Amino acid sequence: MSKNQIRKKILNLREKLYSENLSIKAEEVLKFIKKLNVKKKIIGCYYPVNYELNTIELIKKLIKNNYLVGLPVIKKNYHMDFYEYRTNDPLNVSRYGIPEPIKQKKLVPTILLIPMVAFDKNCNRLGYGGGFYDRFLEKNQNINLIKIGLAFSFQKVNQLPVSKFDKKLDYIFTEKKIYK
């Protein structure tokens, strides 16, 4: 199957199967992140849209545990940067329908929590097709950045077509298993 065929199939499945009861426990993700023992506690995260795995409770727990949390802001030419977000900060909705922090303090994450449409057992990720995360990872390849995908287990496919621009993740965290 092509990337577009996989994307269409999994997005339809995600909308059909999405439930607040089906989620990753924020406490489990927090415990996993703590085990990574990074010196700078800066997490790049995302605000959930389009039936993505809900990160709102996780963001609250990260902030409560003294992590700086940044959300992406889309820039020109399909690039993005992360800006600090605190629980009660106002958000702007981008032209892509994604809530973004009002730019104040730019952050460079040490851990990046990444949404996805699909993934395979080799920690390859399929996004929405804009290449925002791949460009961000390319731009920041000299930083020791830990890349963690967040997904539902049903988003796993046998094998994804991979191009030279696709960036592999270090881990994929689902409600059933951690892939690495």
N, C-alpha and C positions, 0 to 999 in steps of 0.2 A: 504494500500500500504506500501511496505517496504521503508526504507530510500533511498536505491539505485534506486528504481522505481520513487520515488518522485524527487530525484536529477536529473535523466535523463529527466523526463518530464519537469521540470521547467527550466533546462539549455537549452533545445531545445526551449522552449517558450521564454526565455529571449533573445536568439540569434535572433529569428524570430521577436520579438516585439521591440527590442532595437532601440532607436532613440535618437539623440541628443536633439530632441524637448521634449522628455519625461524625465524629470529630476526633482530633488528636487532643489529648489532655495537656493543657498548657503546662501543668506541673511536670509532666514527663519530658517535654521539650526543654524546659528550664533546667531540669536535672542533667539532661544530656549536654546542654550548653555549658553548664558549670564544670562538668567533667573535662571539657576541652581545655580548660584552664588557660585562657588567653590573658595576656597582661592588660591590654586596653579593652575595656568592656563596652565596645561600640557595636551595636547590632543594626544592620540594614534589614528592614522588614518590609511588609506591604500591607496596605489596607484592603481587605477582601472585597471583591466585586465578582459578579457573574458566576456565582456558585463556587467560588474558590474556597479552599479550606479557611475557616474563620480564624483570624489571628488576633482579634481584639482582646480577648482574655489573656493571651500570651503577652501582648504588648504591655498590658497593665502589670502583669507579674514581673516582666523584665525591668520595667521602670521602678517598681517597688523594691527590686533587688539590686538597685544602683547601676543598672546598665543604661547607657545612652542609647536611645532608639531613634533611628532615622527612617523616613519614608522617602520613596523616590519622587523626584520632580522631573518631568520630561522637558528636555531642552530642544534646541534646533537640531536638525539633521539626525533625528532618532537617538540622541544621546540623553543620558540622565545622570543626575547626581542625587545624593541623599542629604536631607535636611532634618535637623532635630525635630522630634515630635514628642509632646507630652500629652497625657491623657485628655486634658480639657482644651487643648489648642484648637482653634478653628481650622477648618480645612477648605481649600478651594477644590472644585471639581474641574479636572482638566478637560480638554476637548475630546479625550478618549473615555471620559466618564469615570476617571479614577480620582478619588480624593487625594489631594496633595497638601503637604504643610505649606503655610505661607512662609516663603524663604526667609530665614533668619540666620541660623547657624548651620553651615555646611559641615557634614561629617564624612569621614572616610571609615567605613565599617571594617572591623576585623573578622566579623562573622556576618554572612549574608544569608538571610532566609528568603527563598525564591519560590514564587508560585509557578505552576506549570499546567499544561494541558495534559501531557502524557509523559511517561518515562519508561525506561527498560531496566533490566537487572544489572546493566553495566553503568548505571547512574548517568545515562544520557537523558537529556531533558528536551521536550518539545514545548515551546511557548506558543504565543498567539501569532507569531510570524513577523513581528516588528524588529526583532533582534536587539531590543533595548538592553537586556541583561548580558547578552554576548558582547555587545559593544562596551558596556561598563566593565566587564571582566577583562576584556582585551586592554582597555585603557589603564586598568589597575593591576595588570599581571605581575608587576614587580612587588606588589604587596602580598604578604603572607595571609591571604584572605581565605577563610574556611567557607565553602559553599554548601549550603544545606537546602535541598528542595523539600517542600511541604506538599503532600498530595494525599488523596484517598487511595486505598489499595486498588480499587477498580480502575484507576487511571494507568495502571501498568499494562504495557503491551510487550509482546515477545521480543521485538527488535525495532528500533527506530532507524530510519535513514539518517545518516550523520554527514554533515558537510565540514569542510575545513574551518568554517566560521563558528561552528557549534562548540560550546564549552562544556566539558564534562563536570559533573558535580562531585563533591567529596562524599556526601551522604544524601540519602533521600529518606525522609521520615514519614511513615504512614501510620494510620491507626492500628495496624497489625504488625509492622516490621520496620526495621531500619536497614536500608541497603547501603553498602559501601564498596 
